[in-house]
Amino acid sequence: MSTWWTWSNIVEKTKFIWFHQRHSPRLKTQ
Protein backbone atom coordinates (compact mmCIF):
# COMPACT_ATOMS: atom_id res chain seq x y z
CA MET A 1 0.00 0.00 0.00
CA SER A 2 2.98 2.25 0.46
CA THR A 3 3.71 2.01 -3.24
CA TRP A 4 0.61 3.80 -4.45
CA TRP A 5 1.17 6.53 -1.88
CA THR A 6 4.71 7.10 -3.08
CA TRP A 7 3.49 7.16 -6.67
CA SER A 8 0.83 9.73 -5.82
CA ASN A 9 3.41 11.84 -4.04
CA ILE A 10 5.78 11.72 -7.01
CA VAL A 11 3.00 12.59 -9.43
CA GLU A 12 1.93 15.52 -7.30
CA LYS A 13 5.49 16.78 -7.02
CA THR A 14 6.10 16.36 -10.71
CA LYS A 15 2.91 18.25 -11.47
CA PHE A 16 3.98 21.05 -9.16
CA ILE A 17 7.45 21.29 -10.71
CA TRP A 18 6.08 21.02 -14.24
CA PHE A 19 3.57 23.76 -13.53
CA HIS A 20 6.29 26.01 -12.13
CA GLN A 21 8.56 25.29 -15.07
CA ARG A 22 5.87 26.32 -17.50
CA HIS A 23 5.32 29.59 -15.67
CA SER A 24 8.96 30.30 -14.98
CA PRO A 25 10.94 32.22 -17.62
CA ARG A 26 14.15 31.46 -15.73
CA LEU A 27 13.88 27.74 -16.33
CA LYS A 28 12.80 28.27 -19.92
CA THR A 29 16.08 30.03 -20.65
CA GLN A 30 17.99 26.88 -19.79
Residue frames as a rotation matrix with the C-alpha (Angstrom) as fourth column:
MET 1
0.569 0.822 0.000 0.00
0.822 -0.569 0.000 0.00
0.000 0.000 -1.000 0.00
SER 2
0.267 -0.557 -0.787 2.98
0.271 -0.740 0.616 2.25
-0.925 -0.377 -0.046 0.46
THR 3
-0.587 -0.545 0.599 3.71
0.689 0.053 0.723 2.01
-0.426 0.837 0.344 -3.24
TRP 4
0.088 0.693 0.715 0.61
0.909 -0.349 0.227 3.80
0.407 0.630 -0.661 -4.45
TRP 5
0.808 0.186 -0.560 1.17
0.471 -0.774 0.423 6.53
-0.354 -0.605 -0.713 -1.88
THR 6
-0.159 -0.946 -0.283 4.71
0.325 -0.321 0.890 7.10
-0.932 0.049 0.359 -3.08
TRP 7
-0.527 0.013 0.850 3.49
0.850 0.032 0.526 7.16
-0.021 0.999 -0.028 -6.67
SER 8
0.550 0.812 0.196 0.83
0.794 -0.581 0.178 9.73
0.259 0.058 -0.964 -5.82
ASN 9
0.600 -0.394 -0.696 3.41
0.311 -0.686 0.657 11.84
-0.737 -0.611 -0.289 -4.04
ILE 10
-0.510 -0.833 0.213 5.78
0.489 -0.077 0.869 11.72
-0.708 0.547 0.447 -7.01
VAL 11
-0.225 0.518 0.825 3.00
0.938 -0.114 0.327 12.59
0.264 0.848 -0.460 -9.43
GLU 12
0.784 0.564 -0.258 1.93
0.619 -0.741 0.262 15.52
-0.043 -0.365 -0.930 -7.30
LYS 13
0.248 -0.787 -0.565 5.49
0.222 -0.522 0.824 16.78
-0.943 -0.330 0.045 -7.02
THR 14
-0.619 -0.470 0.629 6.10
0.678 0.082 0.730 16.36
-0.395 0.879 0.268 -10.71
LYS 15
0.241 0.805 0.542 2.91
0.921 -0.366 0.134 18.25
0.306 0.467 -0.830 -11.47
PHE 16
0.800 0.047 -0.598 3.98
0.387 -0.803 0.454 21.05
-0.459 -0.594 -0.660 -9.16
ILE 17
-0.197 -0.957 -0.213 7.45
0.235 -0.257 0.937 21.29
-0.952 0.134 0.276 -10.71
TRP 18
-0.507 0.049 0.861 6.08
0.856 0.145 0.496 21.02
-0.100 0.988 -0.115 -14.24
PHE 19
0.582 0.801 0.140 3.57
0.803 -0.593 0.059 23.76
0.130 0.078 -0.988 -13.53
HIS 20
0.616 -0.428 -0.662 6.29
0.151 -0.760 0.632 26.01
-0.773 -0.489 -0.403 -12.13
GLN 21
-0.457 -0.829 0.323 8.56
0.471 0.082 0.878 25.29
-0.754 0.554 0.353 -15.07
ARG 22
-0.133 0.503 0.854 5.87
0.978 -0.073 0.195 26.32
0.161 0.861 -0.482 -17.50
HIS 23
0.820 0.509 0.262 5.32
0.447 -0.855 0.264 29.59
0.358 -0.100 -0.928 -15.67
SER 24
0.612 -0.685 -0.395 8.96
0.186 -0.361 0.914 30.30
-0.769 -0.632 -0.094 -14.98
PRO 25
0.956 -0.255 -0.148 10.94
-0.237 -0.366 -0.900 32.22
0.175 0.895 -0.410 -17.62
ARG 26
0.235 -0.920 0.315 14.15
-0.921 -0.107 0.375 31.46
-0.311 -0.378 -0.872 -15.73
LEU 27
-0.071 -0.228 0.971 13.88
-0.119 0.968 0.219 27.74
-0.990 -0.100 -0.096 -16.33
LYS 28
0.835 0.445 0.324 12.80
0.271 0.179 -0.946 28.27
-0.479 0.877 0.029 -19.92
THR 29
0.644 -0.669 -0.371 16.08
-0.760 -0.614 -0.213 30.03
-0.085 0.419 -0.904 -20.65
GLN 30
-0.358 -0.790 0.497 17.99
-0.708 0.577 0.407 26.88
-0.609 -0.206 -0.766 -19.79
